[in-house]
Amino acid sequence: MSSDDDLSRPRIEAAGQRSIAADQIGSAYTGDVLPAEALHTPRMVTAAPGTSNLPPAVLCLGREEELAWLRRILASRHEGAIAQSGTVHGLGGIGKSTLALRYAHRHRGDYALIWWINAASPDEIETSLTSLTHTLVPDWSASVGRVAQVAWAMQWLAWHPDWLLVYDNVDNPDHLAPYIGALHQGHHLATSRRTTGWPDGAHTLPLGDLDPNDATTLLCQLVFKETGPTFRQQTEARSLVTELGYFPLAIKQAGAYLVQNRGISLDAYRRRLDTKLAKAAHGIDGERTIARIWDITLHALDKADPLAVEVLYTAAWLAPADIPYSLLTPPGTDPDEIAEAIGTLAAYSMVTDTGTTVSVHRLVQSVLRTPQNAGGTVPLRHLQGRDRAERAVLHSLTPPPGQDTPTEQQWDNVTPHLVTLAATRPTAHHSASLATAYPSAAQRLHEQGHTVRTIPLLEATLAQCEQVLGDTHPHTLTSRNNLAYAYESAGDLGRAIPLLETTLAQREQVLGDTHPDTLSSRNNLASAYEATGDLRRAIPLLETTLAQREQVLGDTHPHTLTSRNNLANARQRTDAVQHGSAATSAPEAVLQKPSTAE
């Protein structure tokens, strides 16, 4: 589908989540991104021995067979291994990241560099690569932009051998294709909840619950690490881990609670879990288990540090990894008090604390965002956390003194959190301020080639437009068009086409049959039909659009020329199908500039 927007609007050169990474790789090798004086720098720079950004090692018992499998696969010159979870119905908490971290620490001496990459989205992967550039060439990286930093990291990895990249929490296997496909000098190790979608021939490791003996030993080491357990305590530990389903995250959090509350025995804690089961009856096993543990921990945290509970509920609505302290520190709040609250949460194993950032397990976040799991102590506590998270994100977009708009770095820092807020938006929830921030973030991601990543932002934008402006307001129609395009970019024509059909019908009704936006909608719908191979419906729409553009815009207007080209392509594809020859590629599309509710 060709462009039918104003020529001043941004054009898509590559669509999809991995297009920008692929474009950067190409630029890195042709010299289109890096300045001439830096072209040879990646080859010349050597990482100091033991360079890594690994999180601290954590207690990990058992899994020896899995660790041996990883080493065997990686050391046998296979390009990569994927550590997956296939036994918790897609939920986290089974210990994938812990296993990968233990492998990385165990084999630090085997690699010249180990880099931990937050891989939940393409832009988070790029952020981790920029941090590699900052580490290896700090002075140069401070003088260039994000695109050049990513390109430099890619070149360095292409030139140097014996590194390990650990991609943690991969949401879509396709996100790794630009890296695994281009970088062959080291090892790639990924963790993911996804059990399908990996390339043919990829080596995958389904990860199940802990062995009962390993689960018991893990709990005892967490709770009795100084004295060792008695026989009775070992028996109680075995009963408790059985109740927890040998689920690693549940065992870790239960152990942290018992360490902080020495007066409560393992058996007493297990009995408390039984009383919480009815309150956490919804969800699958892993989520129910965490909900029961959380209910007990919540009461303890409320007594020990109520501010810690507020901080945790705020973090539940933000991106799970690397939440800066600043996002959890409201204006006017003492940063030291927030740091102490985070320390309390870390002591209970509710968060991972680096001293400047916080990470929260996705499963814990899911439980915290669910109102029935708050234990009835504060019915609206999860929504209060949402409100604090929204205000924190918007405050972080305050332009610097003397500027009218936020900096690119501010947008880069806050975009993952905006995406998470949009993706977790409660039903019928509306935020007037976010109604502006969502489409702005979506436009930036789109311009960077991450159009598919805009889907949660555009879904939230459309919902708010429908709620505030009505179903047929021009901003609502534009939002619906943009969401349809994002769906189409993701290959989800099943959701894109109904939206395009609705948008066309409403624009015909509200704007008229020959309004430029109506003509755009007709062209977009035709192209979506063409993408499904439905030329029978596509060609009449393209013919109508061409005739109306000739009438309204003139015979030589750029949009008229676009329509003529699109129709010719569709007819050529029809001829190719009829004669059994190769068809031409489908025309491309361009996202309309997002509009916001006024």
N, C-alpha and C positions, 0 to 999 in steps of 0.2 A: 504494500500500500504506500503510495507516494505521499509526500507532504501536502496537506491541504490547509495548513495554518499560514499565518502571516510569515513572510520570509524572515522577519526579525526574530521569530521565536526559535528556541534552541532546536537543533537538528540532532537526530540520533544517528551516530555512525556505527554503533554496535549495540545490540539489544541483549538483555539477559544478564544474569548475575555474574557470569564469569568474563563478560566481554571486556570490562575495563582492565582486569588483570592481564588478559591476553594482549590487549592493546599496549599496556605498559611494557610487557616483555618484548614486544616487537620494537617499541621505541627505544628500549635500552640497548638493543643490538644495532640499531641503525644510527644511533646518536641523535635522535630527534628530541629526546628529553634531557639528557645530560649535557652540560656545556663541554666544549672541546677539551678544556684543561682537566676535566674529571673522567674522561673516557677510560683511561688506563688505571685509575685509582683502585677500583675493586680488585684488579689482578695483583696490585702491589701491596695492598694492605693485608697484614697477617693478624689473625686473632691471637690474643694472649692465651697461653695454655689454660685449659679449664674454663674458658669463657662460656657463660650460660646465664639465663635468667630464670632458672628453675625455682619453683616454690620450695620451701623447706621440706625435707623428707618427713613423711608421716608413718605412723605405725601401720604395718601391713603384714598380716600373718597368713600363712598358707599361700596359695596361688603359685607354688613352685613349678607345677607342670605348665601353667600358663606362661610364666616367665621364661622357662626353658624353650617353649614353643616360639615365643617372640624372638629370642636370641637366635634360634636355629633358622627362622625365616629371614631375619634381617642379615645375619652373617653369611647366608648362602647366596648373597648378591641379588636377592629379590629386591625390587625397587621399594616395596613398602609393605606394611602389615597394618591391618585395621583391627583394633580391639573393640569388640561390639558387645552389646547386651541383648540377648535374645530370649531372656526368661522373665522379664518384668514388664512385658507388654508395652515396651517403648519408654518406660519411666526410667529416670536416673536413680542414683543411690546404690547401684549394685557394686560399685568399686572400680569402674573403668579408668577414671582419672587416677585413682590411687595406684592401680596396677601400672599404668604408663609412667607415673612419677617414680615408682619404685624401680622400674626397669632403667629409667634415665639415670637415677642416682647410682644404681648398682654398676652401670657401665660408663660412668663419667670418664674413666681413664681410657676408654676405647675410642673416644671422639675428640676432635679438636675443638668443636663447638657444639653446644646443645641449646636449642632455642624453643621455648614453650610458646605456642601460638593459640590465642583465643580464637576459635574457628567457628563460632556460631553464625557468622555472616561474612560475606566477602569484605565489607569494610573493616570488620574487626580483624580479619586476617591481615589486611593491609596495614592496620595500625600496629600490629605486632611486628611486621616487617620494618616499619619506620623506626621502631624502637631498636631493632638490630642495627640499622644505619646510625642512629644516635650513639649507640655503644661503640661502634667500630671507627666512625669518623665524626666525632661530636662537633668539631669546629665547622667542617664543611656542611654537615646536615643542618646546622643552624641558619645557613645562608640560602637554603633552597626549599622548595615546597614539597608537599606530600607526595605528589606523583614522582618527582625525581628521587625522593628518598626510597620509595618502593622499588623503583627501577634499579637504583644502586644496590639494594639488598639482593635483588634477583641476579644481578651481574656477579656480585661477590660469591653467591652460592653456586653459580655456574662455573666459576673459575677454581674454587677451592674444594678439596675433597674432605672426607671423614667428618661430616657433620651429621647431626640428628635433628630433624624438625618434628616436634610433637604437636599435632593439631588436636586441640581439646574441644570436645562437644561439637563435632561437625553436625550441622543440621541437614545439609544437602551434599551428598558425595560429589556432585558436579562442581561445587565450589573449589574443590582441590585440583581439578583437572589442569588449570593453567600452571600449577606448581609441580605436581607429580609428573606431568607430561613434559615439562621443560627442564627439570633439575634432576640430574642423574649421578652427581658426585657424592651423594650421601644417602642417608636413610630417612624414610618418611614413616611416621607412626601416628595413627589417628584413633581417637575415641569417639563413639557415636551411639546414639540410641537407635539409629537406623540399621535394620538387618538386611535391607534390600537397596538396590540402586547403585551398588558398587560395580566397577568395571569387571568384565569377564576376566577370570584369572587372578583377581585380587584375592589375597589370603586373608580370611576373616576368622575371628576367634569369638564364638559365642561365650559370654561370661555369665555364669549362673550364681546362685547364692553360695555362701561360704559352706564348706564342710562343717558338720556339727561340732567336731572336735576343734577345728580352727576357730569357729565362732565363739566357743566357750573360752578358749585360750585368749582370744582377742579381748573379750569382755573382762576377764580376770586381770590381764595386763593393764588395761585401762584403769580399773578400779583399785587393784591391789598391787600397783607397780612397786611400792616401797616395802611391803611386808610379805607379799605372797598370800594366796588364798588358803583357807583351811579346807578340809574335805567337805564340810557342810557348805561352805561358800561356793566351792566348785559345783556341788550338786545344785545349789540354788541358781548358779550362773547358767548351768545347762538347761534348767527349766525356763529361765528367762529368755535365753536366745532362741529356744524352741518357740516361745510365745511371740518373739519378734520375727520369726520366719527366717532366721539366719541372714537377715538383711543387713548388709554392712553399715549403711548410713544410720539405720535405727540403732544398731549396737553402739556405734560411736556416740550418738547423742544420749542414749541411755547411760552409757559409761560416764560421760561428762556430767550429767545430772547427779549421778551417785557420788562422784568425786567432790562435787560442790555441796553435797548434803550427806555428810558422813553418818548422820544419825539414822538414816533410812537404809534398811537392809535390802538385799536383792529380792528377797521373797516379798517384803512389804511393797516394793516398787512394782513387782509383777502383779500383785493383787490390785494395786491402783490402776494398772492398765486394764484389768478386767472391768472395772467400774466405768471406764471411758469408752468402751467398745460401742455401746449403743449411740453415743454422741457422735461417733465417727463412722457410721454405718455405710455411708456413701463412698463411692470410689473403689478402685481396685486395691489389691492387698498392700502394695507398697505405700500408697497414699493413706490408707486407713491406719497402717502402723505408725507412720510419721505423725498423723493427726492425733493419735492417742498419746504418743510421747510428748508432742507439743503441748497438749492440754495440761499435762503435769508440769512441764518446764515453765509454761506461762505463769502459773501460780507462783512458782519459786522466783521467777524474774520480777514479777510484780512486787514482791516483798523486798527483794534484794536491791533492785534498781529500776524503778518505773520508767525512767528516761530510756533505759536500754530497750524496753518493750516498744516505746515510740519509735526509736531508731530502727528497730527490726521491721516494724510495720511499714515504715517509709521505704526501706530497702526492698521490701517485697514487690514494689511496683516499678523498680528500676531494672536496668539490664543486670543480669546476675553477676557478671565478672567486673572486677576493677572499678567499683563505685568509689569515687574520690570522697574523702572526708568532707570536702566543702559542700557536696550535695546533701549530706546528712546533718549539716550545721546551719540551722535557720539564722537569718540576720538577727543580731542581738543576743545570740546564745554563746556561752563561753565554750570555745573550742576544746578546752581541757576537759570539761564535763562530758562532751560528746566522745572524746577519746577514752575516758574512763568507762562510759556506757558501752562502747565498742569492745573494750577489754573484757567487760562482764559477758557480753555475748560470745566472744571468742572462748572464754573459759567454759561456757556451756556448749561449745561446738556448734553454735547456731550460725556463726560466720567464720570466714577465714580473714585474718587481719594481717596486713603487711606493714602497718604503721602509717601509711598514707592512703591506702585503698582498702576496700572491703569487698569480699565476694560471698554470695549466698547461694546455697544449692537450689537448683530450679524446683525441686520437689518441695523443699521447705517454703519457697515463695508461693507455690501453688496452694499449699495448705493455708498459708497466712492470708491469701486473697479470698479465701472461701469463708463466708460469714458464719456458717454453722459450726466451724471448727474453732471459733474463738473462745469456746468454753462458757459462753454466756456472761463473761465478766464485764465486757463493754460491747454491747451489741453492734455499735457502729465503728468499732476501732479500726477495722480494715479500711473503711471509707475515709476515716480521719488520716490514716497513713497515705492513702491515695492523694488526698488534698495536699498534704505536706510534700509529697513527691512532685506533684504538678507545680507547686509554688517554687520548689527548689530548682527544678529544671528551667522554669521561666526566668528566675532570678539569675541563673548562670548565663543567660543570654543577654544580660544587660550590657549595652555597648560601652566600651571603654570611654573614659573622659575625652571629650573633644570629637567623638565619632558618633554617627547617627545609626550605625548598624553594628551587629556583632561581628567579630573577626571570623575568618575562616577556621581558625583553631578552636574558637568557641563552638562553632557549629559541629566540627569534627568530634569534639569531646561530648557533646550533648545528644547527637543524633541517635546513638544506640538506645539511649534512655527514652527519647521521644518515640522511637519505634516500639519499645516495650510498653510504654504507656498506651499507645494506640492499640496494640495487639491485645491488651488486657482490659480495655475499656468496659466498665460495667454497662449493662443494658440501660438505655435511656439516660446515660450520663452525658452531661454537656459542660464544656469549659470554653467560655468565650475566648480566653487568651490562647488556649491550645488550638482553637479553630484557625488562628493565624499561623502558629508555629508548625502545625502538621503539614500543610501544603508547602510551606517554605522549605522544610526539611525534605519533603518528597521531590521538590524541584531540584534541589542540590544533588540528591542521590540519582535522579534521572540524568542530570547533566554529566555525572561521573560514570554513567553506564550501568548503574545498579537499579534499573527500572523495576525489576521484580521485587526488590527490597522495599519499594514504596507501597506495596499492597496494604499492609496494616495502616499506614498513614492515610492512604486514600480511602480506605474503608471507613475509618473514623471521620474523615472530612465529609464524606458523603452522608453518613448517618447524622452528623451535626447539621449539615445543610438542610436535609429533609426535615429534621426536628424543628429547626428555627425558622427557616425560610419557606418551607413547603416543597412539595414534590416537583413543581414545574418552574421554580425560580431559575433564572439563567445561570446563577452560580451552581445550583443543584444539578442542572443539566451538564454543565462543564465538568463538575466533579464526577458525575456518573460516566461521562465519556472517558475521563482520565483513568478511572478504575478499570473500565473495560479494556483500555489499552494495556494496562499493567497485567491484567489477567492474560491477555493475548500474548504479551511478552513472555509470560511464564508457561505458555503452551496450553493454558486452560481455556480453550475455546468454548467449553461447555458452560462456563460462567460468563465469558466475554460476550457471546452473541446475544443472550437475552437482554443484557444491559444495553448493548448497542441498538437492539430492536426497540426497546422502551425509549431510549433517548431520541431516536429518530422520530418515533410517533409523537412524542411530546414536543419536540422542536417544530414539527410540522404544524401542530395545533397552536403552540404559543407564538412562534416566530414567523410562521408562514412557510410555504413550500419552497421558496427560492431564497430564503435568508442564507447568508454565507455559512452560518453554523449548521443550518439544516443540510446544506449541500455537503459540508464536511462529514456530518453523521451518516449521510447516505453513502458517501465514498468509503468511510470506515467500515460500515456494515457489509458493503459489497466485498471489500478486501478480506474480511473475516470469513464470509461465505467461501471466497476463493481459496482461503487457506485450508478449509475443510474439504476442498475438491468439489464443492457444490457450485459449479459454474452456471448451472441452470438458473439459480437465483441471483448469482453475482452479476452476470452480464446485463440483464435488464436494468438493474440499479445503476450500473456504470453508464449505460446508454442514456438513462434519464438525467444523471448528474452532468454528463457532458453537454447534453442539449440545453439544460438550464444554465450552465455556466457560460456557454456561448451566447445565450440570450441576455444574461444579466451582466456578465463581466467583459464580454467581447471575445473575439476569435483568438486573440494572441495574448490574453492575460496568462500569467504563469500558472494559475490554478486551472485554467481551461486546458493549457498544455499538459498539465499533470493528469487531468481526467482523460485526455485523448490517449496519453501514453498507457494509463492503466487499462483502458478498454482494449487497446491493441494487444497488450500483454495477455489479457484474459482470452481474447479470441485466438491468439497464437497458441495458448495452452490447450484450448479446445481442439484446434487443428492437430496439435501434437498427440493428444489422447486418441483422436479418431484415426490417426495414421500410424500410431504406435511408435512415434519418435520421441526424443527427449524433450521435455517441456522446459520452458524458461522459468527462472526463479520468480517467486511471488514478489510483488512490489512491497516496499517497506512502509512503515508507519511512523508518525511523529506525534508525540504526546502534546496535547494542548497545554499552554501555560496554566498551571493550577490557579483557580480563583478561590477567594475566601469569602465567607459571609461578612457583609458589612453591617 
